[in-house]
Amino acid sequence: MSSSADRLSFVLAILGLTAALCPAIRAESISQAEVLERLDQLEKKVEARDARIEQLEAEIERLKNDRVEPGMVATPVTPTGEIIQAAPAPATSLETPAPEQVAAAQEPAAEEEYEEDRYWETWGHLDPGKGFLVGRNSLGELRISAYAMVRYLNQWDDDGVFTDHLGREHPVDQRQDIYAHRAIVYLHGWAGTPRLTYQIIFWTVNTTDQDALFGNIGYRFHKAFNLYAGINGNPGTRSLLGSHPYWLGHDRVMADEFFRPFFTQGVWANGEVLPGLWYNASIGNSSSILGVTAVELDRELTYGGSVWWMPTTREFGPRGAYGDWEWHEKLATRFGVSTVYSPEERYDPIGSPSGNTSIKLADSLNLFDVGALADGVTVTDADYYILSADAGLKYKGIFLQTEYYHRWLNDFKADGFVPLNQIEDQGFYVQAAFFPWRKKVELYTATSQIFGDREEGFGHSAEYLAGVNYYVADSRHHRINVQYIYVEGSPVGSTFGYYTAGQTGSTVSVAASIFF
């Protein structure tokens, strides 16, 4: 009896306890459901945040690839020097990094900071385009870029002959031809560290039958000092300091083509020592090394340097380009001085054609040709000096630039008597351009004036030209150019540029180019 009562009491106790616990169990079940729902919401927020972070990282990487070379940080300015304000991030309920955090993530360490390539000189004359990224990893980076130009050229001369400073007549070689004139392919990037840069350059000029392969190596120590070795322009005139192919025409005006030095293989340094104040200093083999072998060189070296100051905006467009395609809202100015000294030689034995054709006299004769300074006499060695000063401005599509030249040729060595101790020539050009249709159609004009050494019987040469550029895309890189030139006694003669020796008459050219 007692046993049955005990069992009944135990069952009743269990039932009572169960009844008492049911609300708690029900409450616990509700709490777990709420927790699961909240966890699900949290997971969705985390996934959305991760997606946002990936989006920001992709944007940062794109900015690095599109605007900044490895080892350099882009200065957020327009070509006119104005600060570019970053666009606000899209509205979101998720927490996003602060703007200063995003900016910090884009910037390398302080010692890696450099100005953006497209507004500042890096290599020098042979700067590649930004090009296309082929690949990048911890070992380095490879990009490919190229320049190509095709041209129609037609030259006329009034009578087909010209007279040199000794009174001798020569024929004028008039031309009419169509050429895939020149092409340059650049493989470039960095190796090991973004500071160690390189270029492999494939270069061809079909009108002169020149083909070359070059390798350049550079190291960016600091914004104020970068050191390079390989091939580059001797920095004696402004056009040898990185502005190619951003000229008004596709080639130089007559005065620049006459006075300028050419390309050398050697070492050079450049940098910005003060805001807007830049320099380039070089040591090389000769004034013109193209097509010259080591056995043809003597032991003399060529020295050059240039300094330029951009006081108002601290820039002058990409590479110091000619023309204001960028449309400066604030007046941009540049002032520069350049010089080169080069002891020059003939390269080839007397009796054979001269391999050095870079130095022309004011009557268009080649200094090292037989009879250039005296009948039957051949100059074998001479010293070349050039001093130039330039000034330019840009404002709302308007461009104006001038450059003055003073050249000395002396210390002649020859196989006979030379009646001259020194030849001193001077000259200048003025170029002006504007955009009647912004960033699409550019009109320009220019004149060159060259004053040969009158004491030695050399005369005056001049040119007057007008042209138009049509930019086929939203870029200054791709254009069609039409140009008309009238020349009076051209001292320049080559199949490379617009001019033929001794020409008095007209030249028409039509050309198209791409650059990337």
Helices and strands as residue ranges (DSSP letters): H 2-67, H 99-106, G 110-112, G 117-119, E 132-137, E 140-155, E 161-163, E 169-171, E 176-191, E 196-205, E 210-222, E 225-233, G 238-240, H 254-259, E 263-274, E 277-284, G 294-296, E 302-309, G 318-320, E 332-345, E 379-395, E 398-414, E 422-437, E 441-451, G 454-456, E 460-471, E 479-488, E 504-515
